[in-house]
Amino acid sequence: MFFYFEFKTWLTMMRLINKESNKEKRRKLFKLVGVKTPLRAIGHSVCFLLDVILFPKLWFINVKEPVFIIGHARSGTTLAHRLMSGDERFSVFRYYELLLPSLLQKKFVRMIAWLDKCYLGERLEKRLEAWETRKFGPTQHIHKMGLTIPEEDDLMYMSSCASGFWATKLPYMDSLDFFHIDQRSAKERSKMMRFYRNCVRRQLYINGDNKIHLSKNPTYCGRVGALIEAFPDARFVLLYRNPYETIPSLLKLLHVSWKLQGNTSQSMQNSTRVMINLSYESYLHPLTVLERYPSTRFAIIEYSSLISAPKATMEAVYSDLDIPITTKFATFLDAAQEKSRKHESTHTYSLAEFGLDDHEIYNQLAPLFTRFNWPQPQPCVDSKEQVNV
């Protein structure tokens, strides 16, 4: 029931920040990592302790058969998550609830929201909407975010210095590893997952302990084993999309964030290469782990089918996970199906922009190209070679 904080990672962050040549950037990062983050962690720790005193029912909340949606970033995990969130049987974290993980904090925010609606004419809500526009505006066209929108569980680790979201602020991916949780010691995995389970219990307390926790996290591709250890009855939904689209899309999102913070081209280049290698692992690691746990239920979604036929895709997913579809959710899927007909993607990304070529990606992920029938690269032909017909 205690708050989780990775002191070793925090010290590494401080050491890396201290090496920053840009004085202004170094000052801002020291303020964020060295001052704000520990203070937030202390505040969360106090609230976590108060939770177990003020809400004794929390001790009896159990997490049953949670569903984890995972896949490489930009592979459709957000769409799948928001579709399944339309099923009222699921419980999800909203953005603000991840930044304020204790029950005391969540209840306080809900009380303020009620007072604002009933007595203040929603003035606070309007100010928060303006803040959202400033905060998320530069990347909204790539990934829509908002305080009350369901978001990735991994955000709850921000104040713990253990979240993959730190990669958007600190391009030191060759020195910071938020991905390979399955490779950590059993003790470290247990400590990290115990905190996660307790955060989920708090969310179920406030949303309803009869609900099923629903999570989506691309970074969790590296902790499938740890999740099964913590939740033996867990179920998984794996998203797959052509990596020619997902990898440059993720890198574009990261580069936008890094450039806004004034990072050097060298640090960005080093982290880009690390992220490319992690991308390959994100595609391969989950299935490798699930092969070791044959009793674990999971479903696979190929992105194009989710876009073209969301209802049929969700029906197949629910069948694989052994979850019956209610009449109400079926109606929700009908509406999603109608909306999908109007979907058009306006984003194009270049592999060359990030020093990539289609042959490298194909060589790393060839079995998946075959499995999902993704277009394969044209063979390279040396102009000096004679081609006999």
Secondary structure, DSSP 8 states (H G I E B T S, - for coil): ------HHHHHHHHHHHHT-S-HHHHHHHIIIIIIIHHHHHHHHHHHHHHHHHH-GGGGG----S-EEEEESTTSSHHHHHHHHTTSTTEE--BHHHHHS-SHHHHHHHHHHHHHHHHHSTTHHHHHHHHHHHHHHGGGTTTS---TTSB--GGGGGGGGT--GGGGGT---TTT--SS-GGGS-HHHHHHHHHHHHHHHHHHHHHH-TTSEEEEE-GGGGG-HHHHHHH-TT-EEEEEE--HHHHHHHHHHHHHHHHHHTT--HHHHHHHHHHHHHHHHHHHHHHHHHHTT-TTS-EEEEEHHHHHH-HHHHHHHHHHHHT----HHHHHHHHHHHHHHTT--------SGGGT--HHHHHHHHHHHHHHHT---------TTS----
